[in-house]
């Protein structure tokens, strides 16, 4: 399909929003936001304010005497709900920006701790352990992909080599000049990003995964690997300044039984909560509670939630936060100390 939407001036963009039912109380200020943030980025925040219509979509043809199954989709219309204000979308945008920054603060601490965990565990076996396929799960280090003819370990090593090649860090240059390649794992791990860490952890032997996961109160290392994949997804959303607060989480984490981790109970079996970012913030707090129990991150997160623009008519349930008294019942034990 050919793309036929024309270029539009900021004035025309604002006029179109007003024509669709959006209330603009300060035109000059609204134009300033459109010029600095952009219509397309802000549209992700006023999408929740659009009217919806229901459309039934058949799922199967049915048969004589049997009703046809249908799926009901709620389609967004090009008109806004009554009372929708331009400023509400801006306030939601500002809240989301603060939320991303807070997420990155937690992820930085988790990433650094995991570098130490992985490098220490594997380095004990071999200072260049990341090169040794025998130290990893065979499905990661020996099974060839039918398309590429490479193992996942080969693919990981290619990305790893790229990180070394692009690095401008003095300690990488110093170690290369003094000792040559390869670099010891406790040196080179410092340039690994979250994705590199999570992929390598997923390829580790089960005993090594379990040993690291146990430090964080999780018995199953494969489950812990799913946490890291989801947190890497969260990191990518934040790094690209994408909308976060009510985002659908594509790579959802697995959860242990509530008997092992009581705070997971409200999420287990609830499709909406499992697919929203509040769960990832709970996971982050759980990990931070083990990394640094005296961190104030949990209390800062709670304070930010109090800034959610409730006057917009939306609620934090869109973020996946249960309606219960989450601060006392769901938030991991030492949050905010």
Long-range contacts (C-beta under 8 A, 24 or more apart in sequence): 8-39, 10-34, 10-35, 10-39, 13-39, 17-46, 17-80, 17-86, 20-78, 20-79, 20-80, 21-79, 21-80, 21-81, 21-82, 21-84, 22-46, 22-49, 22-80, 22-84, 22-85, 22-86, 23-83, 23-84, 23-85, 23-86, 24-85, 24-86, 25-85, 25-86, 25-87, 26-87, 30-86, 33-86, 33-90, 37-90, 37-93, 41-93, 42-89, 42-90, 42-93, 44-243, 45-89, 45-90, 45-92, 45-93, 45-96, 45-243, 46-80, 46-84, 46-86, 46-88, 46-89, 47-76, 48-92, 48-246, 48-314, 48-318, 49-80, 49-81, 49-84, 49-88, 49-89, 49-312, 49-313, 50-76, 50-77, 50-78, 50-79, 50-80, 50-81, 51-76, 51-77, 51-79, 51-80, 51-81, 52-76, 52-77, 53-77, 81-313, 83-313, 85-312, 88-309, 88-311, 88-312, 88-313, 89-312, 91-309, 91-311, 91-312, 92-245, 92-309, 92-312, 92-314, 95-245, 95-304, 95-307, 95-308, 95-309, 96-243, 96-244, 96-245, 97-241, 98-304, 98-307, 99-244, 99-245, 99-304, 100-237, 100-238, 100-241, 100-244, 101-238, 102-297, 102-300, 102-301, 102-304, 103-234, 103-235, 103-238, 103-244, 103-280, 103-281, 103-284, 104-235, 104-238, 104-239, 105-297, 106-281, 106-284, 106-285, 106-287, 106-288, 106-297, 107-194, 107-231, 107-234, 107-235, 107-238, 107-284, 109-288, 109-291, 109-292, 109-295, 109-297, 110-231, 110-284, 110-287, 110-288, 110-291, 111-193, 111-194, 111-197, 111-235, 113-287, 113-291, 114-197, 114-201, 114-212, 114-228, 115-189, 115-190, 115-192, 115-197, 116-189, 117-212, 117-215, 118-189, 118-197, 118-200, 118-201, 118-204, 118-212, 119-185, 119-186, 119-189, 120-186, 121-204, 121-208, 121-211, 121-212, 122-185, 122-204, 122-208, 123-184, 123-185, 123-186, 126-185, 127-184, 127-185, 127-186, 128-182, 128-184, 128-185, 129-185, 130-157, 130-160, 130-185, 130-188, 130-200, 131-157, 131-182, 135-204, 135-205, 136-203, 136-204, 136-205, 137-203, 137-204, 137-205, 137-206, 140-202, 140-203, 140-204, 141-203, 152-199, 152-203, 153-203, 156-196, 156-199, 156-200, 156-203, 159-196, 160-188, 160-192, 160-196, 163-191, 163-192, 163-193, 163-196, 164-188, 164-191, 167-191, 194-228, 194-231, 194-232, 194-235, 195-232, 195-235, 195-236, 197-228, 198-225, 198-228, 198-229, 198-231, 198-232, 201-225, 201-228, 202-228, 202-229, 215-290, 216-286, 216-287, 216-290, 217-261, 217-286, 217-290, 218-256, 218-260, 218-261, 219-256, 219-260, 220-256, 222-254, 223-253, 223-254, 223-255, 223-256, 226-251, 226-252, 226-253, 226-254, 227-253, 227-254, 227-283, 227-287, 229-253, 230-280, 230-283, 231-280, 231-283, 231-284, 234-277, 234-280, 244-277, 245-277, 245-318, 245-319, 246-276, 246-277, 246-318, 246-319, 247-276, 247-277, 248-275, 248-276, 249-274, 249-275, 249-276, 249-277, 249-279, 249-280, 253-279, 253-280, 253-283, 261-286, 263-329, 263-330, 263-331, 263-332, 266-322, 266-324, 266-329, 266-330, 272-320, 273-320, 273-322, 274-320, 275-320, 276-318, 276-319, 276-320, 276-321, 277-319, 277-320, 278-316, 278-319, 278-320, 278-321, 279-320, 282-330, 282-331, 282-332, 285-331, 285-332, 285-335, 286-332, 289-332, 289-333, 289-334, 289-335, 293-334, 293-337, 294-337, 295-337, 296-336, 296-337, 297-335, 298-331, 298-332, 298-334, 298-335, 298-336, 298-337, 299-335, 299-336, 299-337, 301-335, 302-327, 302-331, 302-335, 302-336
